[in-house]
Amino acid sequence: MSRLTNQDQDQVSGLSLQTDNIVHVSCLTILLLQEVKECAISCMGLAISTFGDNLKGELPSCLPVLVDRMGNEITRLTAVKVGS
């Protein structure tokens, strides 16, 4: 009976480690995606500020994207930094 109990505990421990690894990978993926979003917003802001005079026709379609990012709680800080 104790042998069966030990086997069950080993299986639970293995499952716990797997779950921890999955959570860790998921969190890392979320952080990397956030970093990509922030870099994309920064790049968009740089392009608008650098080429803004030449983008007169495209500016009305570019600026709403930046305003939309300001409305998102996750990307707000980066969008505000770019907009200022």
SEVOFI-809286 format. One record per residue: residue in one letter; x, y, z of N, C-alpha, C, O, CB in turn; residue number from 0. Coordinates in nm, 2 decimals. Atoms other than C-alpha are relative to their C-alpha. Glycine has a CB too. Layout:
BEGIN
A	X	Y	Z	X	Y	Z	X	Y	Z	X	Y	Z	X	Y	Z	NUM
...
This chain:
BEGIN
M	0.08	-0.12	0.00	0.00	0.00	0.00	0.09	0.13	0.00	0.06	0.22	-0.07	-0.09	0.00	0.12	0
S	-0.09	-0.12	0.00	0.28	0.25	0.08	0.07	0.02	-0.13	0.10	0.13	-0.17	0.10	-0.02	0.12	1
R	-0.06	-0.01	0.13	0.44	0.17	-0.25	-0.09	0.07	-0.10	-0.05	0.15	-0.18	0.04	-0.14	-0.05	2
L	0.10	-0.07	0.08	0.12	0.27	-0.43	-0.01	0.15	0.03	-0.02	0.23	-0.06	-0.13	-0.07	0.01	3
T	0.01	-0.14	-0.04	0.10	0.59	-0.23	0.12	0.08	-0.05	0.10	0.19	-0.09	-0.01	0.00	0.15	4
N	-0.12	-0.07	0.05	0.46	0.68	-0.32	-0.01	0.02	-0.15	0.03	0.13	-0.19	0.13	-0.08	0.04	5
Q	0.01	-0.02	0.15	0.39	0.62	-0.69	-0.10	0.11	-0.03	-0.07	0.19	-0.12	-0.05	-0.13	-0.06	6
D	0.10	-0.11	0.02	0.08	0.85	-0.67	0.07	0.13	0.03	0.04	0.23	-0.05	-0.12	-0.03	0.09	7
Q	-0.07	-0.13	-0.04	0.29	1.12	-0.50	0.10	0.04	-0.11	0.11	0.16	-0.14	0.07	-0.01	0.14	8
D	-0.10	-0.03	0.11	0.56	1.09	-0.77	-0.07	0.05	-0.12	-0.02	0.14	-0.19	0.08	-0.13	-0.03	9
Q	0.07	-0.05	0.12	0.30	1.13	-1.04	-0.06	0.14	0.02	-0.05	0.22	-0.07	-0.12	-0.10	-0.03	10
V	0.05	-0.13	-0.03	0.15	1.43	-0.87	0.11	0.10	0.00	0.10	0.21	-0.05	-0.07	0.01	0.14	11
S	-0.12	-0.09	0.01	0.50	1.59	-0.83	0.04	0.02	-0.14	0.07	0.14	-0.18	0.11	-0.06	0.08	12
G	-0.03	-0.02	0.15	0.57	1.53	-1.20	-0.10	0.09	-0.07	-0.06	0.17	-0.15	0.01	-0.14	-0.06	13
L	0.10	-0.08	0.05	0.24	1.68	-1.29	0.01	0.15	0.04	-0.01	0.24	-0.04	-0.14	-0.05	0.03	14
S	-0.02	-0.13	-0.05	0.31	1.98	-1.07	0.11	0.07	-0.07	0.10	0.19	-0.10	0.02	-0.01	0.15	15
L	-0.12	-0.06	0.08	0.65	2.04	-1.24	-0.04	0.03	-0.14	0.00	0.14	-0.19	0.12	-0.10	0.00	16
Q	0.04	-0.02	0.14	0.49	2.01	-1.58	-0.09	0.13	0.00	-0.07	0.22	-0.09	-0.08	-0.11	-0.06	17
T	0.09	-0.12	-0.01	0.22	2.27	-1.48	0.08	0.12	0.02	0.06	0.23	-0.04	-0.10	-0.02	0.11	18
D	-0.09	-0.11	-0.03	0.49	2.50	-1.34	0.07	0.04	-0.13	0.09	0.16	-0.15	0.10	-0.03	0.11	19
N	-0.07	-0.03	0.13	0.68	2.48	-1.67	-0.09	0.06	-0.10	-0.05	0.15	-0.17	0.06	-0.13	-0.06	20
I	0.10	-0.06	0.09	0.37	2.55	-1.87	-0.03	0.14	0.03	-0.04	0.23	-0.05	-0.13	-0.09	-0.01	21
V	0.03	-0.13	-0.05	0.29	2.85	-1.66	0.12	0.10	-0.03	0.10	0.21	-0.07	-0.04	0.00	0.15	22
H	-0.12	-0.08	0.03	0.65	2.98	-1.69	0.01	0.03	-0.14	0.04	0.15	-0.18	0.13	-0.08	0.05	23
V	-0.01	-0.02	0.15	0.65	2.94	-2.07	-0.11	0.10	-0.04	-0.08	0.19	-0.12	0.00	-0.13	-0.08	24
S	0.11	-0.09	0.03	0.31	3.11	-2.09	0.03	0.15	0.04	0.01	0.24	-0.04	-0.13	-0.04	0.06	25
C	-0.03	-0.14	-0.05	0.43	3.41	-1.88	0.11	0.06	-0.09	0.11	0.18	-0.12	0.04	-0.01	0.14	26
L	-0.11	-0.05	0.08	0.75	3.44	-2.08	-0.05	0.04	-0.14	-0.01	0.14	-0.19	0.11	-0.11	-0.02	27
T	0.06	-0.04	0.13	0.55	3.44	-2.41	-0.07	0.13	0.01	-0.06	0.21	-0.08	-0.09	-0.12	-0.05	28
I	0.08	-0.13	-0.02	0.32	3.71	-2.28	0.10	0.12	0.01	0.07	0.22	-0.05	-0.09	-0.01	0.13	29
L	-0.10	-0.11	-0.01	0.62	3.92	-2.18	0.07	0.04	-0.13	0.09	0.15	-0.16	0.11	-0.03	0.11	30
L	-0.07	-0.03	0.13	0.79	3.88	-2.52	-0.10	0.07	-0.09	-0.06	0.16	-0.17	0.05	-0.13	-0.06	31
L	0.10	-0.07	0.09	0.46	3.97	-2.70	-0.01	0.14	0.04	-0.03	0.23	-0.05	-0.13	-0.08	0.01	32
Q	0.02	-0.14	-0.05	0.43	4.28	-2.48	0.12	0.08	-0.05	0.10	0.20	-0.09	-0.01	0.00	0.15	33
E	-0.12	-0.07	0.05	0.79	4.38	-2.57	-0.01	0.03	-0.15	0.03	0.13	-0.19	0.12	-0.08	0.03	34
V	0.01	-0.02	0.14	0.72	4.33	-2.94	-0.10	0.11	-0.03	-0.08	0.20	-0.11	-0.05	-0.13	-0.07	35
K	0.10	-0.11	0.02	0.40	4.55	-2.91	0.06	0.13	0.03	0.04	0.23	-0.04	-0.12	-0.03	0.09	36
E	-0.06	-0.13	-0.04	0.60	4.82	-2.73	0.10	0.05	-0.11	0.10	0.17	-0.14	0.07	-0.01	0.13	37
C	-0.09	-0.03	0.10	0.87	4.81	-2.99	-0.07	0.05	-0.13	-0.02	0.14	-0.20	0.10	-0.11	-0.04	38
A	0.07	-0.04	0.12	0.62	4.83	-3.28	-0.06	0.14	0.02	-0.06	0.22	-0.07	-0.11	-0.10	-0.02	39
I	0.06	-0.13	-0.02	0.45	5.13	-3.12	0.11	0.11	0.00	0.09	0.21	-0.06	-0.07	0.01	0.14	40
S	-0.11	-0.09	0.01	0.78	5.30	-3.07	0.05	0.03	-0.14	0.08	0.14	-0.18	0.12	-0.05	0.09	41
C	-0.04	-0.01	0.14	0.88	5.23	-3.43	-0.10	0.09	-0.08	-0.06	0.17	-0.16	0.02	-0.14	-0.06	42
M	0.10	-0.08	0.07	0.55	5.37	-3.55	0.01	0.14	0.03	0.00	0.23	-0.06	-0.14	-0.06	0.03	43
G	-0.02	-0.13	-0.04	0.60	5.68	-3.35	0.12	0.07	-0.06	0.11	0.19	-0.11	0.00	0.01	0.15	44
L	-0.12	-0.05	0.06	0.95	5.73	-3.48	-0.02	0.03	-0.15	0.02	0.13	-0.20	0.12	-0.10	0.02	45
A	0.03	-0.02	0.14	0.83	5.68	-3.84	-0.09	0.12	-0.02	-0.07	0.20	-0.12	-0.06	-0.12	-0.06	46
I	0.09	-0.11	0.02	0.55	5.93	-3.80	0.07	0.13	0.03	0.05	0.23	-0.04	-0.12	-0.01	0.10	47
S	-0.07	-0.12	-0.03	0.77	6.19	-3.63	0.11	0.03	-0.10	0.14	0.15	-0.13	0.06	-0.01	0.14	48
T	-0.11	-0.03	0.10	1.05	6.15	-3.89	-0.06	0.03	-0.14	-0.01	0.13	-0.20	0.09	-0.13	-0.01	49
F	0.05	-0.02	0.14	0.84	6.13	-4.21	-0.14	0.06	0.00	-0.21	0.05	-0.10	-0.01	-0.14	-0.07	50
G	0.13	-0.06	-0.01	0.53	6.31	-4.09	-0.04	0.10	-0.11	-0.15	0.10	-0.16	-0.02	0.07	0.13	51
D	0.03	-0.10	0.10	0.56	6.59	-4.34	-0.02	-0.07	-0.14	-0.10	-0.02	-0.22	0.12	0.10	-0.02	52
N	0.02	0.07	0.13	0.58	6.34	-4.63	-0.12	-0.10	0.01	-0.15	-0.16	-0.10	0.13	-0.08	-0.03	53
L	0.11	0.09	-0.02	0.29	6.13	-4.49	-0.13	0.07	0.00	-0.23	0.02	0.06	0.02	-0.09	0.12	54
K	0.12	-0.08	-0.01	0.03	6.39	-4.53	-0.13	-0.08	-0.04	-0.23	-0.07	0.03	0.00	0.13	-0.09	55
G	0.12	0.08	0.04	-0.21	6.15	-4.72	-0.02	-0.12	0.09	-0.14	-0.15	0.11	0.03	-0.04	-0.14	56
E	0.01	0.12	-0.08	-0.14	5.86	-4.49	-0.02	0.03	0.15	-0.06	-0.06	0.22	0.12	-0.09	-0.02	57
L	0.00	-0.03	-0.14	-0.14	6.04	-4.16	-0.14	-0.02	0.06	-0.15	-0.07	0.17	0.03	0.15	0.02	58
P	0.13	0.03	-0.06	-0.52	6.02	-4.11	-0.03	-0.15	0.03	-0.11	-0.18	0.11	-0.11	0.05	-0.10	59
S	0.02	0.14	-0.03	-0.50	5.64	-4.12	0.11	-0.05	0.10	0.08	-0.15	0.17	0.02	-0.08	-0.13	60
C	-0.10	0.04	-0.10	-0.18	5.62	-3.90	-0.03	0.05	0.14	-0.02	-0.03	0.24	0.13	0.06	-0.04	61
L	0.02	-0.06	-0.14	-0.28	5.85	-3.61	-0.11	-0.08	0.08	-0.10	-0.09	0.20	-0.04	0.14	-0.01	62
P	0.10	0.07	-0.08	-0.60	5.66	-3.51	0.05	-0.13	0.06	0.01	-0.18	0.16	-0.12	-0.04	-0.09	63
V	-0.06	0.12	-0.06	-0.39	5.35	-3.46	0.07	0.03	0.13	0.06	-0.04	0.23	0.10	-0.07	-0.10	64
L	-0.07	-0.05	-0.12	-0.18	5.54	-3.21	-0.10	0.04	0.11	-0.07	0.01	0.23	0.09	0.12	-0.03	65
V	0.11	-0.04	-0.10	-0.49	5.68	-3.04	-0.06	-0.13	0.06	-0.09	-0.13	0.18	-0.11	0.09	-0.07	66
D	0.06	0.13	-0.05	-0.63	5.32	-3.02	0.09	-0.06	0.10	0.05	-0.12	0.20	-0.02	-0.09	-0.12	67
R	-0.10	0.05	-0.10	-0.31	5.21	-2.84	0.00	0.07	0.13	0.02	0.02	0.23	0.14	0.00	-0.06	68
M	0.01	-0.08	-0.13	-0.35	5.49	-2.59	-0.13	-0.04	0.08	-0.13	-0.03	0.20	-0.01	0.15	-0.03	69
G	0.11	0.04	-0.07	-0.69	5.35	-2.51	0.01	-0.14	0.06	-0.07	-0.18	0.14	-0.12	0.00	-0.09	70
N	-0.02	0.14	-0.06	-0.55	5.00	-2.43	0.08	0.02	0.12	0.19	0.08	0.12	0.07	-0.09	-0.11	71
E	-0.07	-0.02	-0.13	-0.44	4.97	-2.07	0.14	-0.05	-0.01	0.23	0.00	0.06	-0.08	-0.08	0.11	72
I	-0.14	0.06	0.01	-0.14	4.75	-2.16	0.10	0.08	-0.08	0.21	0.09	-0.04	-0.01	-0.14	-0.06	73
T	-0.09	-0.08	0.09	0.00	4.97	-2.44	-0.01	0.15	0.03	0.06	0.22	-0.05	-0.03	-0.04	-0.14	74
R	0.02	-0.15	-0.02	-0.10	5.31	-2.30	0.13	0.07	0.03	0.15	0.17	-0.03	-0.10	0.02	0.12	75
L	-0.12	-0.07	-0.04	0.23	5.40	-2.14	0.09	0.02	-0.11	0.15	0.13	-0.13	0.07	-0.08	0.12	76
T	-0.09	-0.01	0.12	0.43	5.33	-2.45	-0.06	0.10	-0.10	0.02	0.18	-0.16	0.02	-0.14	-0.06	77
A	0.06	-0.09	0.10	0.18	5.51	-2.67	0.01	0.15	0.05	0.03	0.24	-0.04	-0.14	-0.04	-0.02	78
V	-0.01	-0.14	-0.06	0.18	5.82	-2.44	0.15	0.05	-0.02	0.17	0.16	-0.05	-0.04	0.00	0.14	79
K	-0.15	-0.04	0.01	0.57	5.82	-2.44	0.02	0.04	-0.15	0.09	0.14	-0.18	0.09	-0.11	0.04	80
V	-0.02	-0.03	0.14	0.56	5.81	-2.82	-0.07	0.13	-0.05	-0.01	0.20	-0.13	-0.05	-0.12	-0.09	81
G	0.07	-0.12	0.04	0.30	6.08	-2.85	0.05	0.13	0.06	0.01	0.23	0.01	-0.14	-0.02	0.04	82
S	-0.04	-0.12	-0.06	0.47	6.32	-2.63	0.14	0.05	-0.05	0.18	0.16	-0.01	0.01	-0.01	0.15	83
